Amino acid sequence: MFENIILGAIQGITEWIPVSSKACVIAARVHLFHNSGSLNELINYALFLHLGTCLAAIVYFREDIRNILKACTNIQAPDNEGRKILTFLFIVTLLTAFGQVLVNKASDLAYRAPHAKAAITCIIAALLIVAGFLQLKTKSTGKRAAKDLTIMDGIILGLTQAFTCLPGLSRAGTTMAMLSFRNFDKEQTLKLSFLMSIPVIILGNIIKNYHMMLAARVEWLGVLVSFAVGMLSIGLLMNFVKKVNFGVFLIFIGSILALATVLGAID
């Protein structure tokens, strides 16, 4: 029980920051609690805990999700923001699922090549930092909003999110970097990054963890803790972003990602 509480809290905190929450949960389960399960079991457990932060994102962005659902039920309505977000999420989810099939074949290779993985993560951190300095230099954030979403945005972000299925890569950090380079404003960057994760997490758990979802198991305690901590941390993050220059924020999360990678390599 204690193990699930701690791991749920780790998931709730790390989901919104530019480190791999999946890797953090797996590392904690192996090194803190000496779990000897297979790599596949560890990954599936980490994915299961994502249900808690997924629910936190659904609750936090409930108004946006309500607009998306309205777009689903009102087919005859003219093109609107909800319709564009819905189309964007559909393309992203489809490409992420397709990419996951390819990534699964490369997962073992990624684990056997930690230096290559660290190098890729450092590149992502560098992109975040560069994007931050560019926004500081122009003294403005991106101008695009959800109403400006295009099919090309869905394709690019779908391929980006599929790429982050490789073990150890930060989904949040990578998608934030790409959304920033696509010139979305700070609130849209965070919102779209988090909304992108919702359908993928739900579908992934239905496919891989349906047996745990249907059973009254102690792992659900970890999901509940993940939800509670996730609600608190996502609120703190969004409030923090509103108060600081987004360029500073990007440099901050890029630096965290780089530091985590360096410490991981030293370890």
PyMOL commands that set and color helices and strands:
alter all, ss='L'
color gray80, all
select helices_A, chain A and resi 2-14+21-31+39-60+62-73+81-112+114-138+146-148+151-163+171-181+186-208+210-213+219-243+246-266
alter helices_A, ss='H'
color red, helices_A
deselect
rebuild
show_as cartoon
